[in-house]
Amino acid sequence: MFLVLALAVALFIFVMGAWGLFAPGSIFAFISGWSSKSGFWLAVLLRLCFGLALWFAAPDTRLPIVLRVLGAVAVLSAASLPLVGYDRFERVLRWWTGRSPFVMRLWSLLATAIGGVVLWSLT
């Protein structure tokens, strides 16, 4: 079960990265849509689920240590968001959407690479 969920996570990361590479303007609009209290809590929940899926699927993969580290980072990120608070989360989103398309493409390239490595590791 965790392997299937981890595959979904990796595919999501890969697709979001590819989307940002080819259409940074539309991904800016998508990111702006998270700027609400419900978006904040959804971000916490998704990071927690992503992290746990990667953590528990890791032993059955080609890169178990890498997936455990990524899973731990995602869980720590989920745990820290409520401590950071909604106001700061919203400021970070505003800052992020103010970056140039070139910067978005660089980060999207990183996301695509991470998603690709995780997908490869899981298959």
Backbone torsions as a table, in degrees:
resi	resn	phi	psi	omega
1	MET	NA	-44.7	-179.3
2	PHE	-66.9	-31.3	178.5
3	LEU	-64.2	-42.5	178.7
4	VAL	-65.5	-43.4	178.4
5	LEU	-64.4	-40.7	178.0
6	ALA	-64.6	-37.4	175.2
7	LEU	-61.8	-41.9	177.7
8	ALA	-62.8	-41.1	178.3
9	VAL	-61.6	-49.2	-178.4
10	ALA	-62.3	-41.6	178.7
11	LEU	-64.4	-41.2	177.6
12	PHE	-60.7	-46.5	-180.0
13	ILE	-62.0	-44.9	-179.6
14	PHE	-62.4	-47.3	-178.3
15	VAL	-65.4	-42.4	178.4
16	MET	-62.6	-41.0	177.3
17	GLY	-62.7	-45.2	179.0
18	ALA	-63.5	-40.1	177.7
19	TRP	-59.1	-46.6	179.3
20	GLY	-65.0	-31.6	177.5
21	LEU	-66.4	-44.4	-172.7
22	PHE	-94.0	-21.4	-178.4
23	ALA	-144.2	67.3	-176.8
24	PRO	-61.2	-30.0	179.1
25	GLY	-64.3	-42.3	-178.5
26	SER	-74.6	-28.4	177.5
27	ILE	-73.6	-28.5	173.1
28	PHE	-59.1	-43.5	179.2
29	ALA	-63.9	-39.7	178.1
30	PHE	-62.8	-45.0	-179.9
31	ILE	-63.3	-40.2	179.1
32	SER	-61.2	-29.0	179.3
33	GLY	-66.2	-15.4	179.1
34	TRP	-83.4	-3.6	-174.5
35	SER	-81.1	65.5	175.6
36	SER	-152.1	165.8	178.7
37	LYS	-62.5	-39.8	179.1
38	SER	-68.2	-36.5	175.7
39	GLY	-63.8	-37.7	177.2
40	PHE	-60.6	-50.7	-177.9
41	TRP	-70.7	-29.9	174.7
42	LEU	-66.9	-38.5	176.7
43	ALA	-61.9	-41.5	177.4
44	VAL	-61.7	-49.1	-177.7
45	LEU	-62.9	-44.5	179.9
46	LEU	-63.3	-43.4	179.1
47	ARG	-63.4	-40.2	178.2
48	LEU	-63.8	-47.7	179.0
49	CYS	-63.3	-44.4	178.8
50	PHE	-59.3	-47.9	-177.9
51	GLY	-62.3	-45.4	179.8
52	LEU	-65.7	-38.9	178.5
53	ALA	-62.1	-45.8	179.2
54	LEU	-65.3	-42.2	-179.2
55	TRP	-60.0	-49.9	-174.8
56	PHE	-78.4	-22.8	176.6
57	ALA	-83.0	-18.9	-172.8
58	ALA	-52.0	-44.4	-176.4
59	PRO	-59.7	-23.7	-177.6
60	ASP	-98.3	20.9	-175.3
61	THR	-117.3	174.9	177.8
62	ARG	-76.3	-25.5	-177.5
63	LEU	-128.3	67.9	-174.0
64	PRO	-62.1	-37.1	-178.8
65	ILE	-67.7	-42.5	179.8
66	VAL	-61.5	-45.0	-179.7
67	LEU	-67.7	-35.3	176.1
68	ARG	-64.3	-42.2	179.2
69	VAL	-63.8	-47.2	178.3
70	LEU	-61.4	-40.2	177.7
71	GLY	-63.3	-43.7	179.4
72	ALA	-64.4	-40.7	178.1
73	VAL	-61.9	-42.2	179.5
74	ALA	-65.1	-42.3	179.1
75	VAL	-66.1	-43.0	177.5
76	LEU	-63.4	-36.9	176.4
77	SER	-63.3	-42.9	178.2
78	ALA	-63.6	-40.0	-179.1
79	ALA	-70.8	-31.0	-177.0
80	SER	-82.4	-25.1	-178.4
81	LEU	-56.5	-47.3	177.9
82	PRO	-62.5	-29.7	177.5
83	LEU	-71.7	-35.6	177.9
84	VAL	-68.0	-42.1	177.1
85	GLY	95.7	158.5	-176.2
86	TYR	-65.0	-40.9	-176.4
87	ASP	-61.4	-45.1	179.4
88	ARG	-69.1	-37.5	175.7
89	PHE	-56.7	-45.1	-179.7
90	GLU	-65.4	-39.4	177.7
91	ARG	-63.5	-40.3	178.0
92	VAL	-64.1	-41.7	177.2
93	LEU	-61.3	-43.2	178.7
94	ARG	-63.4	-42.4	178.5
95	TRP	-61.8	-46.0	-176.7
96	TRP	-62.1	-42.8	-178.7
97	THR	-74.1	-9.8	176.1
98	GLY	-88.6	-3.5	179.3
99	ARG	-74.4	161.1	-179.7
100	SER	-74.4	158.9	176.1
101	PRO	-58.3	-31.5	178.1
102	PHE	-63.0	-44.9	178.3
103	VAL	-63.3	-42.1	178.0
104	MET	-61.1	-39.8	179.5
105	ARG	-66.0	-38.0	177.7
106	LEU	-62.2	-47.7	178.6
107	TRP	-65.8	-35.0	178.1
108	SER	-67.6	-35.5	175.8
109	LEU	-62.4	-41.8	177.0
110	LEU	-62.5	-44.5	179.0
111	ALA	-62.9	-41.1	178.6
112	THR	-63.1	-42.3	179.1
113	ALA	-64.4	-45.1	179.3
114	ILE	-62.9	-46.7	178.2
115	GLY	-59.7	-40.9	178.9
116	GLY	-65.0	-43.2	178.5
117	VAL	-64.2	-42.5	179.3
118	VAL	-65.8	-42.3	176.4
119	LEU	-58.9	-46.8	178.8
120	TRP	-60.4	-42.9	-178.7
121	SER	-62.3	-32.5	-176.1
122	LEU	-83.9	-16.3	-176.6
123	THR	-98.9	NA	NA
